[in-house]
Amino acid sequence: MPADGLDPSWVAVLTHAASHGWQWGKDIVFNYGPFGFLWIRQFDEHLVFATLGLQLLWAACLSWGVARLLSPLPLVVALIAYSAIALGLLISWDGSYFLPCLLIALGYFRFPTPVSTRALLPLVIAAGIGSMIKLTYGMISLIVLFIVDAHRLFNRRWPVYTPVMLIVFFFLYLLSGQSLSYFQNFLKLSLEIVAGHSSAMAIPGPWQELAAFLGLSGIAWLLLIWHQLESRHLDPHSSYGHILALFLVLGLFWLITFKQGFVRHDLHTLAAWGGMAALFAAVTATLWLPQSTGNKLMVGLLVIAICSAFLGLFRLQLDGNQTVVSLVRITSYEKPYREWKNFREWLKSPEAWTARIQYQKDIALAHIRDRHPMPQLQGSVDIIPSMQSVILAYGYDYRPRPIFQDYVDYTPQLIAANREFFQSERAPEYLFFSLGAIDNRYPSSTEGAIWPDILSRYQLDRMVQDDLILLKRRTQPLGDLLNDNAMANYTLQFDKPFFLNDQAPVFAKIFIKQSVFGKLAKLLFKPAPVFIRVKLRNGEIKLHRLIPEMASEGFLLSPYINNCADFALLTTGKMSDLIKNQVEEVSIETSQFGPFYYQEPLLLSLQPLHQWY
C-alpha cells in the first residue's frame, strides 16, 4: 500500500512510472529499471497481471535452478542447503535476483558432472528478468555469464549464456514499452548511479558486525581453498582454468554482497548476511561429492551458511523487530502461507480481489492527504524533498526531473541531466521545495549545483508548510546568475581554515581528487568520508558531510541556508535578514587516514551570484 516517507516515495514513483509508460533514460533514472515494480510490489490495478505473470515465470525458473543444484545430494544435506538458501533470500530479497547467474556458474562448473546447458537456460531467463528490475543485477549476471562463456570458448565450445541473456533482456525491454533511442542514456546514467554509490551513500556502522562478517567469510574461503587443494591432490589432471574461473565467479559474488551490505552500514547488512548464506550453501551443494573425504570441509561451509542466515535474523531482532524464532516462523511459514491465500483469493475472483485491494489503496492515499495538506494546483509539478508519494496521492500532474530523488543526484553526469531538464521546456510549472539532505550533508548541497537555475527560473509563490515552500516558474528566466568573470581560485589543505570576505551570496566548487589508494578503496569497499566545517557570522559552527563529486559541481556556500524560511528569504532577496548566516570561515576535513585517500592540495573556486531580486 502507498505510504509517505523517503523509501515509500521512490516506491510510489517506480510504480507510477511503470503504469504510465515512462521512458527510462528520458523521464526517469534510478537504481531500479523498467521492471522495478516487480521488486517493490506496490499495488497498481494496471500492473497486477504483469506482476503476477513475470513473478511466476521468474520464480519457476529460479526454483528449477535450485532443484537441479540440490537433486544429486543426500536428502539431509539437500534440506539443510535449501534451508540456508531460503533463509538467506527471505532475509534479503535482493540476493534472489543475484542468484540465477550464480546457479548458472555453479551448475556449469559442477564436478564431476556439469548441469546440461539446456537445463541451465531457464536460469538465463530469470537473469534477464532480474536485469530489467535493477541494472546491478544485470551487470553482475553479464560478467558472470561472460566468464562462463569465456571458459566455454577456451574449451572450443560456442558461447551460449551471454547471447541468450542479452536476447531475453532486450526482448523484455521492448516488451515493456521502452524505446531503444533512450537506451544509451538509461545505461549511462544508471552506471553513474552505481559508480557513485560507494562515495555518496556510505555510512559507518558497528565494527563488531563488520569483523564478524569478514571473520566468517575468511574461514569459509579457507575451507573452500583447502577443499580445492584436496580435490587437486585426488585428481591431478583437474583444470587450473576451471578452478580459477569458479573462484573468480564466487569472489565477484561475495564482493558485491559485501559492498551491498556494508557500504551503507545499517539494515542493508541483511543483504550481506543473506547473500553469504545463499552463496556458501549453493557452493556446498556444488562441491559435495558422494563418499568424499572433502565433504567434512563442506559440512563446515554449510555450518557457516546457516550461521550467516541466523546472524541476519539476529541483526533484524537487534533493530527492534521480533525474536529470531518468530522471524524464522514468519519467513518460513506465515509469509508464504499469507501469499498463497492472497493468490488463491485472486484466482477465485480477480474482480473482487482487485476491488478490495483498490479500496485499501484509496484509504491509504486518503491518510497521506490528511497528514499533508497541499494546495490545489493547475499545471505540472515536481518536488525536491522525498515526498513524491504525497504528490501522487493528490493526483498532481507529476513531471519530475530524471534523477527524481535529491540524494541520488551525486555525480557530475547525473547533476547535468537534472540541470538540462530544468533548463528545458519540460521543466514543471510548480516546484515544491524543502531542505532535507540525508546523512547530515551540507544543507545547500541538496540539488545544490542547480540552485542558480532554480533561482533564475522560479520565484516564491507561497509557504505551504513550515518545512515546505512552493515555487512558480517565471514567465521569463533571469539568465545565468553566476558571474564567471568574478571567479577566484584558491588552494586548500585538509583541516586548514579558509576565510571568506565576500558579503554577497557565494557559490563554491571544491575539487577533491582521489589518490590511487582512494580509487582502489572505492572499487573494493568505500573511501574515507569528507566533511565541511563552517563558522557563521553569529559565531555558530556547523559540521556536515561533503560528497566530493557533488562539491565539484558547486553549491551555495554562503549564506548558510538550513531551512525553508531562510530559502524563502534568499529567493526574495532579503539578504539583510541572512547576515547572521554568512559564512566567515570554512575548512575541509576527513578522517584520520583520509589523506591517504585523497590528493592535496584541494582546489576551491568561488563565484558571487548576480543579483536576481
C-alpha positions in Angstrom: 0.0 0.0 0.0 1.2 3.6 -0.6 2.7 5.4 2.3 4.6 8.7 2.9 8.3 8.9 3.7 11.6 8.6 1.9 11.5 4.9 0.8 7.7 4.8 0.1 8.2 7.8 -2.1 10.6 6.2 -4.6 8.5 3.0 -4.4 5.4 5.1 -5.5 7.3 6.8 -8.3 8.6 3.5 -9.7 5.1 2.1 -9.7 3.6 5.2 -11.2 6.4 5.2 -13.9 5.6 1.6 -14.9 1.8 2.1 -15.1 2.2 5.3 -17.1 4.7 4.1 -19.6 7.6 6.4 -18.7 10.8 6.1 -20.6 13.9 5.1 -18.7 16.8 7.4 -19.6 14.4 10.3 -20.6 11.6 10.6 -18.0 13.3 8.7 -15.1 16.5 7.2 -13.9 17.0 5.4 -10.6 18.7 2.4 -9.0 16.0 0.2 -10.4 14.8 -0.3 -14.0 11.6 -0.7 -16.0 10.7 -3.9 -14.1 11.5 -2.3 -10.7 7.8 -2.7 -9.8 8.4 -6.5 -9.5 10.7 -5.9 -6.5 8.6 -3.3 -4.7 5.2 -4.9 -5.5 3.1 -1.8 -4.6 -0.4 -2.3 -5.8 -1.5 -0.7 -9.1 -4.5 -2.0 -10.9 -2.7 -1.7 -14.2 0.2 -3.8 -13.1 -1.5 -6.8 -11.5 -1.3 -9.2 -14.4 2.3 -8.1 -15.4 3.5 -8.5 -11.8 1.8 -11.9 -11.3 2.9 -13.3 -14.7 6.5 -12.2 -14.5 7.0 -13.1 -10.9 5.6 -16.6 -11.5 7.9 -17.0 -14.5 10.9 -15.8 -12.6 10.1 -18.0 -9.5 9.6 -21.0 -11.7 13.0 -20.5 -13.4 14.8 -19.9 -10.1 13.1 -22.9 -8.4 14.1 -25.1 -11.4 17.7 -24.0 -10.9 17.8 -24.6 -7.2 16.2 -28.1 -7.7 18.8 -29.0 -10.3 21.5 -27.9 -7.9 20.2 -29.9 -4.9 18.9 -33.0 -6.7 22.1 -35.2 -6.6 22.6 -34.5 -2.8 21.7 -36.8 0.1 18.3 -35.8 1.4 19.6 -34.4 4.7 22.3 -32.3 3.1 19.8 -31.1 0.4 17.3 -30.0 3.1 19.9 -28.1 5.1 21.4 -26.4 2.0 17.9 -25.5 0.9 17.0 -24.1 4.3 20.2 -21.9 4.3 19.4 -20.6 0.7 15.8 -20.0 1.5 16.5 -18.2 4.8 19.2 -16.1 3.1 16.9 -15.0 0.4 14.0 -14.3 2.8 16.3 -12.1 4.9 17.3 -10.1 1.8 15.2 -10.4 -1.3 18.0 -8.7 -3.3 20.0 -11.9 -3.1 17.4 -13.8 -5.0 18.0 -11.7 -8.1 21.7 -12.2 -8.0 21.2 -16.0 -7.5 20.3 -17.1 -11.1 23.7 -16.2 -12.5 25.5 -17.8 -9.6 23.5 -21.0 -10.1 24.4 -21.0 -13.8 28.1 -20.8 -13.0 27.9 -23.4 -10.2 25.9 -25.7 -12.5 28.3 -25.3 -15.3 31.4 -25.8 -13.2 30.0 -28.7 -11.2 32.4 -31.6 -10.8 32.4 -34.3 -12.0 29.0 -33.9 -13.8 28.2 -30.4 -15.0 24.5 -29.5 -15.4 23.5 -29.5 -19.1 23.2 -26.3 -21.0 19.5 -26.9 -21.7 18.8 -27.3 -18.0 20.5 -24.0 -17.2 18.7 -21.9 -19.9 15.7 -21.2 -17.6 18.1 -19.6 -15.2 19.2 -17.3 -18.0 15.6 -16.2 -18.4 15.5 -15.4 -14.7 18.7 -13.4 -15.0 17.2 -11.5 -17.9 14.1 -10.6 -15.8 16.4 -9.6 -12.9 18.4 -7.3 -15.2 15.2 -5.4 -16.0 14.5 -5.0 -12.3 17.8 -3.4 -11.4 20.8 -2.7 -13.5 23.2 -4.0 -10.8 21.6 -7.5 -11.2 22.2 -7.3 -15.0 25.8 -6.1 -14.7 26.8 -9.0 -12.3 24.9 -11.5 -14.4 26.6 -10.3 -17.6 30.1 -10.5 -16.0 29.4 -14.0 -14.6 28.0 -15.3 -17.8 30.9 -13.8 -19.8 33.3 -15.7 -17.5 31.4 -18.9 -18.1 31.2 -18.4 -21.9 34.9 -17.4 -22.0 35.6 -20.8 -20.4 33.4 -22.5 -23.0 35.3 -20.7 -25.8 38.6 -21.7 -24.3 37.5 -25.3 -24.4 36.4 -24.9 -28.0 32.6 -24.6 -27.4 30.4 -21.8 -28.6 29.4 -19.1 -26.0 25.7 -19.6 -25.2 24.7 -17.9 -22.0 25.7 -14.3 -22.6 23.9 -14.0 -26.0 20.8 -15.7 -24.7 20.6 -13.4 -21.7 21.1 -10.3 -23.9 18.3 -11.5 -26.2 16.0 -12.0 -23.2 16.9 -8.6 -21.8 16.2 -6.7 -25.0 13.0 -8.6 -25.7 11.7 -7.7 -22.3 13.0 -4.1 -22.7 11.0 -3.6 -25.8 8.0 -5.6 -24.4 7.8 -3.1 -21.5 7.3 -0.3 -24.0 10.8 1.2 -23.7 12.4 2.8 -26.8 15.9 1.9 -27.9 16.5 5.6 -28.6 16.8 6.3 -24.9 18.7 3.1 -24.0 22.1 4.6 -24.2 21.2 7.4 -21.8 19.5 4.9 -19.5 22.6 2.7 -19.4 25.0 5.7 -19.0 23.1 7.4 -16.2 22.3 4.1 -14.4 26.0 3.2 -14.4 26.7 6.6 -12.9 24.4 5.8 -10.0 26.2 2.6 -9.5 29.7 4.2 -9.8 29.0 7.0 -7.3 27.2 4.9 -4.7 30.3 4.0 -2.6 31.3 7.6 -2.2 28.0 9.3 -1.8 25.9 6.8 0.2 28.4 5.4 2.6 27.7 5.5 6.3 29.6 3.8 9.2 28.2 1.1 11.4 29.3 -1.1 14.3 32.8 -2.5 13.7 31.8 -5.7 15.5 29.3 -6.7 12.8 31.8 -6.0 10.1 34.5 -8.0 11.9 32.1 -10.9 12.3 31.2 -10.9 8.6 34.8 -10.7 7.5 35.8 -13.4 10.0 33.2 -15.9 8.9 33.9 -15.1 5.3 37.6 -15.7 5.9 37.0 -19.1 7.4 34.7 -20.0 4.6 37.3 -19.1 2.0 40.0 -21.0 3.8 37.7 -24.1 3.8 37.0 -23.6 0.1 40.6 -23.3 -0.8 41.5 -26.3 1.3 38.8 -28.3 -0.4 40.1 -27.4 -3.8 43.7 -28.3 -2.8 42.4 -31.7 -1.6 40.5 -32.2 -4.8 43.6 -31.3 -6.8 45.5 -33.9 -4.9 42.9 -36.6 -5.6 42.6 -35.5 -9.3 45.9 -34.1 -10.5 44.5 -33.8 -14.0 41.8 -31.3 -13.0 42.0 -28.0 -14.9 43.5 -24.9 -13.3 41.3 -22.8 -15.6 38.2 -24.5 -14.3 39.2 -23.7 -10.6 40.3 -20.1 -11.5 37.0 -19.3 -13.3 35.0 -20.8 -10.4 36.8 -18.8 -7.8 36.5 -15.6 -10.0 32.8 -16.0 -10.1 32.5 -16.7 -6.3 34.8 -13.8 -5.4 32.8 -11.4 -7.5 29.5 -12.6 -6.0 31.0 -12.2 -2.5 32.4 -8.8 -3.2 29.0 -7.5 -4.5 27.3 -9.0 -1.4 29.8 -7.4 0.9 29.6 -4.0 -0.6 25.8 -4.1 -0.8 25.7 -4.8 2.9 28.5 -2.7 4.4 28.9 0.4 2.3 25.7 1.8 3.8 26.1 0.1 7.1 22.6 -0.1 8.5 19.9 -2.7 7.8 21.5 -3.0 4.4 23.8 -5.6 6.1 20.9 -8.0 5.8 21.8 -8.2 2.1 25.4 -9.3 3.1 24.3 -11.9 5.7 21.6 -13.3 3.4 23.8 -13.3 0.4 26.6 -15.1 2.2 24.2 -17.7 3.4 22.9 -18.4 -0.1 26.3 -18.3 -1.6 28.1 -20.8 0.6 25.1 -23.1 0.8 25.0 -23.2 -3.0 28.7 -23.8 -3.2 28.4 -26.7 -0.7 25.7 -28.2 -3.0 28.0 -27.9 -6.0 31.1 -29.3 -4.4 29.6 -32.1 -2.4 30.8 -35.5 -3.7 29.5 -38.9 -2.7 31.8 -40.6 -0.2 34.4 -37.9 -0.4 36.7 -37.1 2.5 36.4 -33.4 1.4 32.8 -33.4 2.5 34.0 -32.7 6.0 35.1 -29.3 4.8 31.8 -28.8 3.0 30.0 -29.5 6.3 31.9 -26.6 7.8 31.0 -24.4 4.8 27.3 -25.4 5.3 27.5 -24.5 9.0 28.9 -21.1 8.1 26.0 -20.6 5.7 23.4 -21.5 8.4 25.2 -19.2 10.9 25.1 -16.3 8.4 21.4 -16.7 7.9 20.8 -16.7 11.7 23.1 -13.8 12.2 21.0 -11.9 9.7 17.9 -12.7 11.7 19.6 -11.7 14.9 20.5 -8.4 13.2 16.8 -7.9 12.5 16.0 -8.7 16.1 18.5 -6.1 17.4 16.9 -3.5 15.2 13.7 -3.8 17.2 12.0 -6.5 15.2 10.7 -9.7 16.7 12.8 -12.6 18.1 14.8 -14.9 15.9 12.3 -17.7 16.5 9.3 -15.6 15.4 11.2 -14.3 12.4 12.0 -17.8 11.3 8.4 -18.7 11.7 7.2 -15.6 9.8 9.7 -16.0 6.9 9.5 -19.8 6.5 5.7 -20.3 7.1 3.5 -17.4 7.8 4.6 -15.1 5.0 4.5 -17.9 2.3 1.1 -19.0 3.6 -0.3 -15.5 3.5 1.0 -15.1 -0.1 -0.7 -18.4 -1.0 -4.0 -17.3 0.5 -3.8 -14.0 -1.4 -3.1 -15.8 -4.6 -5.9 -18.3 -4.1 -8.3 -15.4 -3.4 -7.2 -13.7 -6.7 -7.7 -17.0 -8.6 -11.2 -17.4 -7.2 -12.4 -13.9 -8.2 -9.9 -11.5 -9.7 -12.5 -8.7 -9.9 -13.5 -9.0 -6.2 -9.8 -9.2 -5.1 -8.9 -6.2 -7.2 -11.8 -4.1 -5.9 -10.9 -5.0 -2.3 -7.2 -4.0 -2.7 -8.2 -0.9 -4.6 -10.4 0.1 -1.7 -7.5 -0.4 0.7 -5.3 1.7 -1.6 -7.8 4.6 -1.7 -7.9 4.6 2.1 -4.1 4.7 2.3 -4.0 7.6 -0.2 -6.6 9.5 1.9 -4.5 9.0 5.0 -1.5 10.5 3.2 -3.6 13.5 2.1 -4.9 14.0 5.7 -1.3 14.1 7.1 -0.1 16.5 4.4 -2.5 19.3 3.4 -1.5 20.6 0.0 -2.9 23.4 -2.3 -5.0 22.8 -5.4 -2.8 23.5 -8.5 -3.4 23.6 -12.2 -0.1 22.7 -14.0 2.8 20.3 -13.9 4.6 19.7 -10.6 7.9 18.5 -9.3 9.1 18.2 -5.7 12.7 18.2 -4.4 12.3 16.7 -0.9 11.5 13.0 -0.9 7.7 13.4 -0.6 6.7 12.1 -4.0 4.1 9.8 -2.5 2.3 12.9 -1.3 2.3 14.5 -4.8 0.9 11.3 -6.3 -1.7 11.0 -3.6 -3.1 14.3 -4.6 -3.1 13.4 -8.3 -1.0 16.3 -9.4 0.4 16.3 -13.0 3.7 15.0 -11.7 6.6 15.8 -14.0 9.9 15.1 -12.2 13.5 15.7 -13.2 15.1 12.4 -14.4 17.0 11.7 -11.2 14.0 12.4 -9.0 15.5 11.7 -5.6 17.9 14.5 -4.5 20.2 12.2 -2.6 20.9 10.1 -5.7 21.9 13.2 -7.8 25.6 12.8 -6.7 27.9 12.7 -9.8 28.6 15.4 -12.5 26.7 13.4 -15.2 23.6 12.9 -13.0 23.6 16.6 -12.0 24.0 17.6 -15.7 20.9 15.6 -16.6 18.8 17.4 -14.0 20.2 20.8 -14.9 19.3 20.1 -18.6 15.8 19.2 -17.5 15.3 22.5 -15.6 16.7 24.5 -18.5 14.3 22.9 -21.0 10.7 23.4 -21.8 9.9 20.1 -19.9 10.5 21.9 -16.6 7.4 21.9 -14.4 5.3 25.0 -13.7 5.5 24.4 -10.0 8.2 23.2 -7.8 7.7 22.2 -4.1 11.0 22.8 -2.3 12.5 21.9 1.1 15.9 21.2 2.5 16.2 17.6 3.7 19.7 16.4 3.0 20.3 12.9 4.2 23.4 11.7 6.2 24.0 15.3 7.6 25.1 16.5 4.2 25.7 20.3 3.8 22.1 21.6 3.5 22.6 23.5 0.3 24.2 20.5 -1.4 20.6 19.2 -1.9 20.4 19.7 -5.7 23.0 22.4 -4.9 24.5 22.7 -8.3 21.2 23.7 -9.9 20.2 26.2 -7.2 21.3 29.1 -9.6 19.0 27.6 -12.3 16.1 27.3 -9.7 16.6 30.9 -8.6 16.7 32.1 -12.2 13.6 30.2 -13.4 11.4 30.1 -10.3 10.0 32.6 -7.8 8.4 32.2 -4.4 4.7 31.5 -4.6 3.8 30.7 -1.0 4.8 28.8 2.1 2.8 25.5 2.1 4.1 24.2 5.4 6.8 25.2 7.9 9.2 22.9 6.1 7.8 23.2 2.5 7.6 26.1 0.1 6.0 26.4 -3.4 7.9 28.0 -6.2 6.3 29.0 -9.5 8.1 29.2 -12.8 8.8 32.7 -14.1 7.4 33.7 -17.4 11.0 34.7 -18.4 14.2 33.3 -16.8 16.6 35.8 -15.3 19.6 34.4 -17.1 22.8 33.0 -15.7 23.3 34.2 -12.2 26.9 33.0 -11.9 29.5 35.7 -12.5 32.3 33.8 -14.4 34.4 36.9 -14.7 34.5 37.2 -10.9 35.6 33.6 -10.3 38.5 33.2 -7.9 40.5 30.1 -7.4 42.3 29.1 -4.2 44.2 26.0 -2.8 43.2 24.3 0.4 44.7 21.8 2.7 42.8 19.4 4.9 41.9 20.8 8.4 43.3 24.3 7.4 40.7 27.1 7.7 40.0 29.4 4.8 38.5 32.9 5.5 35.7 34.4 3.4 35.4 38.1 3.0 32.6 38.3 0.4 29.3 39.6 1.8 27.3 38.6 -1.3 25.9 35.1 -1.9 28.8 32.9 -2.8 28.7 29.8 -5.0 31.6 27.4 -4.4 33.1 24.5 -6.2 35.5 22.3 -4.3 37.7 19.8 -6.2 38.9 16.8 -4.2 40.8 14.2 -6.2 41.1 10.7 -5.1 44.5 9.1 -4.8 45.2 5.7 -6.4 44.6 4.1 -3.0 41.3 6.1 -2.7 40.1 4.8 -6.1 41.0 1.2 -5.1 39.1 1.7 -1.8 36.1 3.0 -3.7 36.2 0.0 -6.0 36.6 -2.7 -3.3 34.7 -1.0 -0.4 34.3 2.7 0.3 36.6 5.8 0.5 37.1 7.8 3.7 34.3 10.4 4.3 34.9 14.1 3.8 33.4 16.9 6.0 33.0 20.6 5.7 33.2 22.8 8.8 31.9 26.4 8.6 31.9 29.2 11.1 29.0 31.7 10.7 29.0 35.4 11.4 26.9 34.8 14.5 29.6 32.5 15.9 27.9 29.2 15.3 30.0 26.3 13.9 28.4 23.8 11.6 29.9 20.4 10.7 28.4 18.5 7.7 29.2 15.7 5.4 30.5 16.7 1.9 30.3 14.5 -1.1 33.4 15.3 -3.3 31.7 14.7 -6.7 28.8 16.8 -5.7 31.0 19.5 -4.3 32.9 19.7 -7.6 29.7 20.8 -9.4 29.1 23.5 -6.9 26.7 24.6 -4.1 25.8 27.8 -2.3 28.5 28.1 0.4 27.3 31.4 1.9 24.9 32.3 3.3 24.2 29.1 5.2 20.7 28.0 4.3 19.3 25.4 6.6 15.5 25.7 6.4 12.7 26.8 4.2 12.3 30.2 5.9 15.9 31.0 5.0 15.5 29.8 1.5 12.4 31.9 1.1 14.4 34.9 2.2 17.1 34.0 -0.3 14.6 33.8 -3.2 13.1 37.2 -2.4 16.5 38.8 -1.9 16.1 39.8 1.7 19.8 39.3 2.3 19.9 41.7 5.3 17.9 39.1 7.2 20.5 36.5 6.4 23.6 38.4 7.6 23.9 36.2 10.7 24.1 33.2 8.3 27.1 34.5 6.3 30.0 32.0 6.3 33.2 33.6 7.5 35.4 30.6 7.8 35.5 27.2 6.1 37.7 24.1 6.4 37.6 20.7 4.7 38.2 17.7 6.9 38.5 14.0 6.7 39.1 11.0 9.0 42.4 10.1 10.5 43.6 8.1 7.5 41.6 10.2 5.0 44.6 12.0 3.5 45.7 8.6 2.1 42.5 8.5 0.1 42.8 12.0 -1.5 45.4 14.2 -3.1 46.4 17.5 -1.6 46.1 20.4 -2.3 42.4 20.8 -2.8 41.1 23.4 -5.2 38.4 25.9 -4.1 36.6 28.0 -6.7 34.4 30.9 -5.6 31.8 32.8 -7.6 29.5 35.6 -6.4 25.9 35.3 -7.6 24.3 38.1 -9.7 21.5 40.0 -8.0 18.2 38.2 -9.0 15.7 40.2 -7.0 
